[in-house]
């Protein structure tokens, strides 16, 4: 089993920045890809960004150029740097860990952290 604990959410004004962190523990040797999903009220959960163990990245079109995902493999931490935030980025953000790649469904989920972007 893998446990994921997120931190770094909060309230920020439009145009501002936040950095989310997610620490993985447990059977981390089984993890290949890590990433972030988000779910806004009344909307489906969507993939925001993902990063492979080798550093390849994948972003949703809506966040390209604004968000950057990175990971520290030695510490089993994944980060999501969010810049130029917009009100439509408001959502609960969930950290994910995958045994496979991002084309599969995540095997593990964090508890979620709220990001609220005000106008």
MARTORVO-864018 format. One line per field, with one value per residue (C-alpha): residue number from 1; residue in three letters; chain; x, y negated, z. Coordinates in Angstrom, 2 decimals, padded with zeros to 5 digits, always signed. Layout:
REM residues N
k: [NUM  ...]
r: [ala  ...]
c: [A  ...]
c1: [X  ...]
c2: [Y  ...]
c3: [Z  ...]
REM end
This chain:
REM residues 119
k: [1  2  3  4  5  6  7  8  9  10  11  12  13  14  15  16  17  18  19  20  21  22  23  24  25  26  27  28  29  30  31  32  33  34  35  36  37  38  39  40  41  42  43  44  45  46  47  48  49  50  51  52  53  54  55  56  57  58  59  60  61  62  63  64  65  66  67  68  69  70  71  72  73  74  75  76  77  78  79  80  81  82  83  84  85  86  87  88  89  90  91  92  93  94  95  96  97  98  99  100  101  102  103  104  105  106  107  108  109  110  111  112  113  114  115  116  117  118  119]
r: [unk  unk  unk  unk  unk  unk  unk  unk  unk  unk  unk  unk  unk  unk  unk  unk  unk  unk  unk  unk  unk  unk  unk  unk  unk  unk  unk  unk  unk  unk  unk  unk  unk  unk  unk  unk  unk  unk  unk  unk  unk  unk  unk  unk  unk  unk  unk  unk  unk  unk  unk  unk  unk  unk  unk  unk  unk  unk  unk  unk  unk  unk  unk  unk  unk  unk  unk  unk  unk  unk  unk  unk  unk  unk  unk  unk  unk  unk  unk  unk  unk  unk  unk  unk  unk  unk  unk  unk  unk  unk  unk  unk  unk  unk  unk  unk  unk  unk  unk  unk  unk  unk  unk  unk  unk  unk  unk  unk  unk  unk  unk  unk  unk  unk  unk  unk  unk  unk  unk]
c: [A  A  A  A  A  A  A  A  A  A  A  A  A  A  A  A  A  A  A  A  A  A  A  A  A  A  A  A  A  A  A  A  A  A  A  A  A  A  A  A  A  A  A  A  A  A  A  A  A  A  A  A  A  A  A  A  A  A  A  A  A  A  A  A  A  A  A  A  A  A  A  A  A  A  A  A  A  A  A  A  A  A  A  A  A  A  A  A  A  A  A  A  A  A  A  A  A  A  A  A  A  A  A  A  A  A  A  A  A  A  A  A  A  A  A  A  A  A  A]
c1: [+000.00  +000.99  -000.12  -000.24  -000.43  -000.98  -000.23  -000.11  -003.68  -005.42  -007.01  -005.28  -006.29  -006.50  -003.06  -001.36  +000.62  +000.48  +002.65  +001.15  +003.25  +002.50  +004.58  +004.32  +005.06  +004.67  +005.40  +006.82  +009.02  +005.86  +005.21  +005.98  +003.95  +002.76  +000.30  -002.56  -006.25  -008.77  -012.51  -014.50  -018.05  -020.50  -017.77  -016.04  -012.64  -009.92  -006.24  -004.22  -000.65  +001.42  +005.11  +006.83  +009.70  +011.98  +010.69  +008.32  +005.35  +001.75  -000.50  -004.13  -004.48  -006.12  -002.99  -000.19  +002.22  +000.90  +001.44  +004.63  +004.86  +008.10  +009.18  +011.96  +012.41  +014.80  +012.24  +009.11  +007.59  +005.72  +005.10  +002.64  +003.68  +000.63  +001.14  -001.23  -004.11  -007.64  -010.99  -011.71  -008.76  -010.80  -011.17  -010.12  -006.73  -005.86  -002.41  -002.15  +000.28  +000.26  +001.91  +001.63  +001.63  -000.84  -002.99  -004.16  -006.25  -004.39  -003.85  -003.64  -005.25  -004.54  -007.26  -007.36  -006.51  -008.74  -007.52  -009.71  -008.93  -010.83  -011.55]
c2: [+000.00  -003.60  -006.55  -010.05  -013.23  -016.57  -020.04  -023.59  -024.38  -027.57  -030.80  -033.03  -035.94  -035.56  -035.91  -034.56  -031.38  -028.32  -025.24  -021.91  -019.12  -015.43  -013.01  -009.31  -006.61  -002.86  -000.67  -003.52  -001.13  -000.19  -003.73  -004.68  -007.80  -010.49  -013.24  -015.48  -015.42  -018.06  -018.21  -021.42  -021.62  -020.06  -018.88  -015.60  -014.87  -015.66  -014.98  -018.16  -016.95  -013.80  -012.93  -009.61  -008.23  -009.30  -012.87  -012.86  -015.13  -015.44  -018.45  -019.29  -021.91  -024.28  -024.50  -024.31  -027.20  -028.01  -024.85  -022.86  -019.38  -018.05  -015.23  -014.30  -010.57  -010.25  -011.73  -010.43  -013.89  -015.39  -019.10  -021.17  -024.77  -026.77  -030.25  -032.78  -031.15  -031.73  -031.41  -028.36  -026.62  -026.48  -022.81  -020.08  -018.84  -015.17  -013.66  -010.35  -007.51  -005.02  -001.66  -002.15  -005.27  -008.14  -006.45  -004.08  -004.88  -005.97  -003.21  -005.51  -008.80  -011.39  -012.93  -016.13  -019.74  -022.71  -025.44  -028.52  -031.35  -034.56  -037.32]
c3: [+000.00  -000.62  +001.46  -000.03  +002.03  +000.32  +001.60  +000.29  -000.68  +000.33  -000.79  -003.32  -005.52  -009.27  -010.81  -007.73  -007.14  -004.92  -004.62  -003.70  -002.24  -001.86  +000.17  -000.55  +002.02  +002.30  -000.73  -002.78  -004.79  -006.71  -007.94  -011.53  -012.25  -009.88  -010.61  -009.65  -010.42  -009.46  -009.00  -009.06  -007.67  -010.09  -012.44  -013.14  -011.74  -014.30  -014.71  -014.17  -014.54  -014.26  -014.22  -014.83  -012.80  -015.66  -015.64  -018.64  -018.03  -019.18  -018.63  -019.20  -021.93  -019.46  -017.29  -019.84  -019.45  -015.97  -013.90  -013.47  -012.01  -010.56  -008.28  -005.91  -006.35  -003.41  -001.02  -002.80  -003.06  -006.00  -006.39  -008.40  -008.89  -009.94  -011.36  -012.92  -011.11  -012.38  -010.60  -012.75  -011.11  -007.89  -006.97  -004.61  -005.79  -005.29  -005.40  -007.29  -007.61  -010.46  -010.80  -014.57  -016.69  -016.79  -019.43  -016.71  -013.66  -010.53  -008.01  -005.00  -004.01  -001.37  +000.76  -001.29  -000.60  -001.38  -003.73  -003.96  -006.38  -005.77  -008.28]
REM end
